[in-house]
């Protein structure tokens, strides 16, 4: 029988967020594959876990995944951990997961912290539909093109960002996406945790001179004025009116338009009322 591949989430800062199930899993597996063996060794030492470690990161993913799959075929159980948070989120763990599935090896997720989820739920922005885009491109031209591609997505946008690029990225976001509401989450679950909320322009101004440190998550509201749906660039009020003209009653038109645009009914109603006031 093949072994089992476990995807074990670890704390993103506060060690008290380590789950009992995660500890038990790491105690039971034959091998732990991690991004940085030195970093993970400190975590294991804290919880008095003594296991063999091997590195598994973006620079050795092809070679290492093959070797780990061979061990799993031989019946060994392996845990994958990242430096912080849930493996598979913005790291190469998906490669070995895909290979394990093809080989008929069981894959078991051990849930825990995810930085972008924590930032989203504390941002005050809609959580019913969101898009996680990983890191924004480092170069301005590439970043602007990427933001332009995502501008019409009818959901909350979430990105990771490097501290030294935050001010420039916020300015580009304001320029491309419009002056939407946003939140910057920094050092989540750690001693100096900070969540700053405001418009993209105000945040861009603040972080143009401030020098933030640590891991950054940027959460940006969906476009509340013009949401692109399957019918093109029409406001939701325009779409509702279009449905009513075709013979659909107003209640059904609101429900249909909200679904098309990825909004809840109350949110769609608020948008329509806001448009009437203009």
C-alpha positions, 0 to 999 in steps of 0.5 A, spaced: 500 500 500 502 506 498 503 512 503 499 518 504 501 525 502 499 530 508 499 537 506 500 540 513 498 548 515 503 551 520 502 558 523 503 564 519 506 568 525 503 566 532 505 559 534 498 558 538 495 557 531 498 550 530 493 545 531 493 539 535 491 535 528 497 538 525 502 536 531 499 529 531 500 528 523 507 531 524 509 526 529 506 520 525 509 521 518 516 518 516 518 524 513 517 532 512 518 536 506 519 543 507 521 550 504 527 551 508 529 546 513 532 551 518 526 555 519 521 548 519 526 545 524 525 551 529 518 550 529 519 542 530 523 544 536 518 548 539 513 542 539 518 537 541 517 534 534 523 530 531 523 528 524 527 527 518 527 534 514 528 534 506 527 541 502 522 542 497 521 549 494 521 552 487 528 551 485 528 543 486 521 542 485 522 537 479 527 533 482 525 532 489 517 531 487 520 525 483 523 522 489 518 523 494 513 520 490 517 514 489 518 514 497 510 514 497 509 508 492 514 504 497 509 506 503 512 512 506 508 517 509 510 524 508 508 531 510 509 537 506 509 544 510 511 551 507 515 556 511 508 559 514 501 558 512 497 552 508 502 549 503 499 549 496 497 557 496 502 560 492 508 555 493 510 549 488 506 544 493 501 543 487 506 539 483 507 533 488 499 533 489 498 532 482 503 527 481 500 523 487 493 523 485 496 521 478 499 515 482 493 513 486 496 516 492 492 519 498 492 526 499 490 529 505 489 536 507 490 538 514 487 545 515 490 551 518 492 559 517 492 562 510 494 569 510 490 572 505 483 569 508 485 572 515 486 579 511 479 578 507 475 577 513 478 582 517 478 587 511 470 589 512 470 588 504 465 583 501 467 576 502 461 572 498 466 572 492 473 573 491 479 573 487 486 571 489 491 573 485 498 571 488 503 576 488 502 582 483 508 583 478 514 587 480 515 591 474 510 597 473 508 595 466 506 588 467 503 590 473 498 595 470 497 590 464 495 585 470 490 589 474 487 591 467 485 584 466 482 584 473 479 590 473 472 588 471 472 581 475 465 582 479 469 580 486 473 582 491 481 582 489 486 580 494 494 580 492 500 579 496 505 584 495 513 586 497 513 591 503 518 595 498 513 595 492 507 597 496 506 604 495 507 603 487 502 598 487 497 602 491 498 607 486 497 603 480 491 600 483 488 606 484 490 609 477 487 602 473 481 600 478 479 607 480 479 609 487 476 603 490 475 601 498 481 597 500 485 594 506 492 593 507 494 587 512 501 587 515 504 582 519 497 578 521 497 574 527 504 577 529 506 582 535 505 588 530 499 586 526 496 592 523 490 592 518 489 599 515 483 601 511 481 606 506 481 608 499 486 606 494 488 613 493 489 614 501 493 608 502 497 610 496 499 616 499 500 613 506 505 608 504 508 612 499 513 615 504 512 609 510 516 603 510 512 597 512 515 591 514 513 584 514 508 580 510 503 584 506 496 582 504 492 587 499 485 587 499 481 591 494 473 592 493 470 590 487 467 595 482 461 598 485 459 603 480 460 598 473 460 591 474 462 587 468 457 581 467 455 576 461 452 582 458 458 587 457 459 593 461 452 595 463 451 597 470 446 593 474 441 597 474 441 598 466 441 590 466 435 590 471 431 595 466 433 591 460 430 584 463 424 588 465 423 591 458 423 583 456 417 582 461 421 579 467 418 582 473 422 586 478 423 581 483 426 576 478 430 581 474 433 583 481 435 576 483 437 574 476 442 580 475 445 579 482 447 572 480 449 574 473 454 579 476 456 575 482 453 579 487 448 578 493 441 580 492 442 586 498 448 588 495 445 589 488 439 592 491 444 597 494 448 599 488 441 600 484 439 605 489 446 608 489 445 609 482 438 612 483 441 618 487 446 620 482 
